[in-house]
Amino acid sequence: MIPPTVQCVVKPMTAPALYWLRNDLRLTDNAALTAAAAQGPVIFLYVLDDGTPDGWRLGGASRWWLHKSLEALSARVRLVLRQGAADKVIAEVLAETGAASVHFTRDYAPWSGQIEHRVKALAEAAGASCRRYGGFLLHEPESIRNGSGEAYKVYTPFSKACFAAGEPRPLRPGPPITPWTGAVKSDRLEDWELVPRRPDWAKGFSAVWTPGEAGAAARLKTFIKNGLAHYADERDRPDREVTSGLSPHLHFGEISPAQCWHAVRRAQLDAGGKLDRPAGKFLKEVLWREFSYHLLHHWPTLPEKPFRPEFAAFPWGENPKALATWQKGRTGYPIVDAGMRELWVTGIMHNRVRMIAASFLIKDLLIPWQEGERWFWDTLVDADIGNNSASWQWVAGCGADAAPYFRIFNPVLQGEKFDPQGAYVRKWLPELRHMPDEFVHRPWEAPALVLKTAGVELGRNYPHPVIDHGTARDRALDAFREIKGAA
């Protein structure tokens, strides 16, 4: 007879495999899931671990996307949701379920390696095997090296080495999955409060995005059909719909870079098989993402410290008021303000405008690039620690293969070149919708009658420029000469 204080648990004949979901929220082309499914019934575990280093907790826009992506995935498989330190949660789930193995996709954030080692140690202590798999990148950071066996610091030879390495591995189909049906505790997704309530600053996101694996596949299909042919010539035009919009889907692993690569190559083969200019340009952008993560792996301080050490002495200024005008899209420079407003409404910003807005913050306002990086981390749905840090350092001139610091974007000329009719500005700055093309990127130069006719009152419904660009440019160059002379 079993004493009443002892609970009898009947384990299934085949012990389950624990699949730890991370930024790989898909069922297809997923090595970790394929391996877990081959072991037995699968427990799909997602851990919300906010114990990352200061400043790198998931930002608000990312949390919105995560909620929607997990919601989409939970309609297809049973998810176990837990909150806490990943290694401790995994140890608890192993004890509760008797899982015989743990499988997960590698992550490349500076703190992830330590977490992965702790997970492996705890799993093995519990008698479970533990394996890590690739899939977030095309090439693991250890695999692409220069002729001296060192990591690349310049993008162009890196990209050539990637092309020379041959086509990425073949895609993996979604495996047959036997779901785990045993008892195991799980949080409710709604209780995590990942989506904003009052005020609902993300209310515009759903009109633009469909998080989840199906949304990612649809986005890729639409891009290949409608945008790819124009990508090389028009990707810098924020007034045109030619970019892929795949970056948040890639970040959350709803689609793999290999899936994107092979889909573009297949579309090419249908058109004759030769790597044409648009496809080549897109694949090089995929490799920029790759390059960013290789840099992050080999230089893990990239999100916080300048890659070029001389920039540690750069004479940045503190100007909270100017930072706030940039964040709110109130700088008085229409192309910058339009980008910042687009970001707030949609959680995204066109890549060319990102460069213009970043250059303005760093070089016109002399505000440290880390401030912009943090703002993007919180407000971008595709906030990605590799791309975000490498790209901000590139614009700042302090990163690997960076644009020279003395390359300072003129926001007026950039607007006139890439948004020549002002369609992008008018979309996101309705207060300028009646400004004629001639002045839409420089409203402060418009005659009083033109401003009146357009309904624009500078300083009231649209701001005066927060700083004169010419003066700001000279100041930035003086600051650059200061560190250059000290080096």
N, C-alpha and C positions, 0 to 999 in steps of 0.2 A: 504494500500500500504506500502511495506517495504522500508524504506529509503535506498538510494544507499550505505551508509556507513556501513550498518549492514549486516553481513553475516548470512544467514539462514542455520543451520546445522540440518539435519534430522537424528536423532539417530536411530539405529536399535531397534527392539522390545526387544531383549535381550541384556543387557549390556555385554560387553566382560569381560573376566577374564585375568588379566595380570600375565603371568608366567615369572618370573625373572630368567633367566639362569645364572648359576654360574659354579662351577665345577661339572656339572651334564648334560653334553652335549649328552644326549641320550633320546629316546622316550619310551623305555621299562623299566620296573621295576623302575618307577619314581613316587614316591608318590605325589610330588608337581604338576607334570604335570597331573597326573590322577585326582587330586582334581580340578585343573583349568579347565580341559576339561569337568568335570561334571557340572561346573557352567554356561558354555556358550561358545561362540566363543573365541578362545585363541589368545592373542597377545604374541608372543615369543620375549622377550626383552633381549638382551645382552648388558651390560654396560662395556666398557673398562674404568676402574677406576684406574688411576695411582697415586691417592692421598694417597697411603699407606705410612707407616712410612719409613724414610730414609733407603735405602738399600734393601727394599723388593718389589720394583716395579718388575713386571714380567721380568725375565731374557731373554736374546736373544733367547736361544733355546726354551724356553717355548712360546715365542711370535710366533716363527715359527710354533710350534705345534698348537697353538690356531688358527692361520689363517687357517691352513689346516682342522682343526676340524670344525670350523664354516663354511668353504666352503662346507664340506661334508654335514653338517646339513642343510645348506641353499638349497641344492638340494632336500630336502624332505619337508621342511616347510618354510614359509615366515618368515624371521628374521627381527626384527627391531634392528638396531645397533646404539648405542649412545655412546659418549665419555664424561666423566666427573664424578663428585661425584655421586655415585649410588643413594643416597637418593634424591638428587635434580633432577636427571634425571627421576626417577620413579614418583616423584611428577608432573613433566612436562608432562609425558606420560599419567598419570591419567587425568590431566586437558584436554589434547588434545583428548582423546578417550572416556572419561566417564566410564572407566572400574570400575566395581563394587567390584572387589576383587583383591588381590595380593597374589601370592603363590611363595614360594622359598624354596630351600634346604639349610639346616643349614651348615655354614662353621665354622671352628675351629681356624683360625688364631687369634692371640691375639687381633687384632683390629676389628675383624668381628662382635663381639657381639654389640659393640657400633653402628656400621653401621646398623645392623639389628634392633636395637631399634629405631634408627632415621627413618628408612623406615616405621616401624609400626606406629610411631607417625604421620608422614606425610600422610600416607595412610588413617588413621582413621580421620585425620583432613579434608581430602578430601571426606569423606563419604564412603570410601571403606574398606571392611574388609581385614585383613592381617593375613596370617598363615604361619608358618615355619614348615618344615618337615625334618625327617631324611632320610638317604639313602646313605650318603657318607661313613658311618661306619656300621659295623654289630651291634654294641651296643653303645648307647649314653654314654658319659663319666660319667654321673651320675648313670648309671645302674649297673656297675660292681664295687663292693666294697669288702674290706676284712672283716674279722669277727668283726673288731672294727668300721665298717662303714666308713673307710677311703680309699683313693685312693691307689692302689697298687704301690709300688716302685720297685718291682722285677718282671721280666718277667714271670718266670716259674709258680709261683702261680697265676699270672694274667691269663696266657693261660689256666691253669687248671680250673679256675673259668669260663672262657668263654666256654670251652667244657661242663662244668657242667650245664651251663645255657640252654643247649639244642640246637637243630638246629636253624639256623636263620629263620626269618619269611619267609613264602612262597613268591615266586616271583610274581610280578604284571605284567600282560600282558600290551602291549601298548594300551592305551585307544583310542576309536574313537575320532577323533579331528575335530572340526569345526573351520577352520581358520578364523581369523578376516580379513575382506576385506576392512575395512574403511580406510580413509586417515590418515596417521601418518608419520612424518618425520623419515628418516633413513639415516645414513651414508653409504657410500660405503666401503666395507671391504678393498678394495685395498688402499683407502685413509688413512687407519690406518698405513700403511707401517710396518706391523709386520714381513714381510719376508725380509731378507737382499738382497741388490741389488749388489752394487760393494764395496768391494769384496763379492761374494756370498759364505760365509764360511759355509753355510748350504747345499751346493749342494749335499753332500753325504747322507743327511738324507733321501731323498725320496727313495733311493735304499734299505733302511732298514725298513722304517716305512710307514704304511698306517693309518694316523689319522682318527678318526671317529668311529661311532658305529659299522659299518660293519667290519672295520679293527680290532676292538677289539674282535668281535665275532669270526672272522677267526683266530686271534692269539690264543685265548683260545682253539678253536677246534684243531689247529695244535699242541699245547702244550700237550693236553690230548692224542692225537694220537701218537705223536712221542717222547715227552720229559718226561711225568709224570712217566712212569715206571722206568726211570733211575734217577729220580730227587734226591732221597735220597743219592745215591752213587756218583753221578757225578756233582751235582750242584756247587761244588767248583772248577770244572775244566773249566777254561776259553777257553780251546782248544776244548771243546765239546758244542754242541748246545742242551742243556737240560733245560735251565732256561725258564721261561714262557714269558718274554718280555712284561708282562702285566702292569708294573708299570706306564708308562705314560698314558695308557688308563684308569687305575684306578684313577690316579691323576685328569685327566680332566673329570672324570665321564662318559666316553663313555661306561663303563661297571661298574656294581656295585660289591662290594665285595661279596654280597649275590649270585649274578649270578655265580661268580667264585667258591664259596663254593659249591653251589648246583650242578654245572656241574661236579666238581671233585667227589662229593659224588655219583652222578648218574653213573659216569664211574666206580666207585668202586662197586656199586651194580650190575652192569653188570658182574663184575668179581667175585661175590660171596658175596658182602655186608659188609665184615669185613674191618675195617679201617686199610689198609696195611701201611707199613712203608713209601713208597714214597708219598702217599696221605696225611698221617699224617704230614710228614715233610713240604709239601707244605702248608697245612692249618695252621701250626704253623708260617710260614712266613707271611701269611695273618694276623695272630694275632700279629705279631711284628709290622706291620703297625698300627694295632688297638691300641697296647700298646703305640706307639709313640704319637698318637693323644690324648690318655687319659692323658699322661704325659703333653703334651702341654696345654691341657685344664686346668689342675690343677696347673701347673707351667708355666704360660704364658711368663716368661722371658727365657724359655729354648733356644730360638734361639740366645740369646746374652750373657747370663750369665751362668757360670758353675752351674750345679745342686748341686754339692758338694761345699759349699762356701769356703772351704780352698784353692781351686784351683784359687781363685781370686788373691792370692798372688804368683802364680807360676811365676818363673823368665823366662818368654818368652824372646826371642831375636828378634831384628829387622834385617831382612836380605832380602831386596828387590831383590837382585841379585839371592839368592838361591831360593826365592819364584818364580821368573821368570823361573829359570831352571826347577822347578817342573811343573809349568803351561805348559811349552812348551814341556815337555817330553824329557828333556836333562840332567837328573840327573846322567847318567852313570850307572844306575841300570836298566837292560833291562825290568824286569817285571813291574816296576814303569813306565818307559817311554812308554812301550807298552800300558798300561792302559790310560795314558794321551793322547796318540795319538788316540787311539780308541775313547775316549771321544770327541776329537775335530772333528773327521771325521763323527761320527755317532750320537753324542748327548747322548751316553750311555756308561757305563763302567760296565764290569762284577762285580758282587757283591764282590767276593773274592778279586779281584784286587782293588776294592774301599778301602777295609780294609787295604791292603798292602800299597797302595799309601797314604792313610790318616795317617797310622802309620809312614810312612817315613817323611811326612811333619811335623807332630807333634813331634815325638820322635827323629828322626835323625837330623832334621833341627831346632828343637825347635821353630818352627813358630806357633803362636796361631791357634787353631782349627777353630776359626771364619774366618780366611783367607781362609782356604780350603772350609769351608761352603759357603762363598760368591762366590768362584770360581765355585763350583758345582751349586749354585743357578743360575748362568748365563749360564752355558754350558750344563747342563743336560736337556734333554727333559722331564724327570720325576722329575724335581726339585720340591720338596714337603716339605713344611715347617715343618711338623711333623716328617717324616722320616729323612730328612736331618739333622735337629738339634739333634734329639735323637741319630742318628747313629754316627755323629761326636763326640758327647760327650761320647758315648760308647767307641769308639776307644781311645779318649783322657784320659779315666779313670776318668773323672769328672762328668759323668752322672749317671742316675739311673741304677742300676744293671749293672754297667759298667765293662768292662775288666779292671783288675788292671793296673795301670800306668806302673808297672814294666814288664808287658807283652809287649815286644817290638818285632815286627815281623822282622826277618832277611830276607831282600828282596831276597837274593840269595837262601836260603833254601826254602822259600815260592815258588819261581819260580820253583825250581827243584822238589818240591813235587807236585805242582798243574799244572805245564806245563812241564812234564818230558822230552818230546821230543822237547820242544821249539817251537811248532807249533804256539802258540799264539804270542810269541815274534816275530817270523819271519814274521807273517802276518802283524803286525803293525810297525815293524822296519825292512824294507827290506834291510837296510844297514848291517844287521846281518844274512841275509838269508843263507849265505854259512858257517856260523860258525858251527863247529861240536857240537853235543849235550852236550859234556863234558864241553864246555866253553861258550855255548850260554847265560847262566845266569851269567857268570863271565868272560867277555872277557878280562879284564885287567890281568888275570892270564894265558892267553894263551901264549905259546911260540911265538917268533917273526915269525917263519916260518908258524905257524898256522894262525896267523893274516894276514900275507901276502897272503897266499893261499886263505883265505876267503875274501880278498879285504878290510880288516878293518884297518884303520889307526886311532888309538886312539888319540883324540885331534883334528882330522881333520873331518872325516866323522862319527865318533861316539865319544862322550866325555869320558874323564876319569871320575871316580866317583867323585861327587861333595864333598863327605866327606867319610872318612873311617867308615864303620858301627860299628866296634868294639869301636872306639874312641867315636862315636856319642852315642852309647848305654851307655857307662860309664858316659858321660856328662849328659844324660837324667836321669839316676839313681841318680846322685848327685843332680840334680835339684829337683827330687822327694823327696829325703831325706831332702832337705832344707825346703820344706813346711811341711813335716811330722814332722820334729823336732820342727817347729814353732807352730804346732797345739796344 
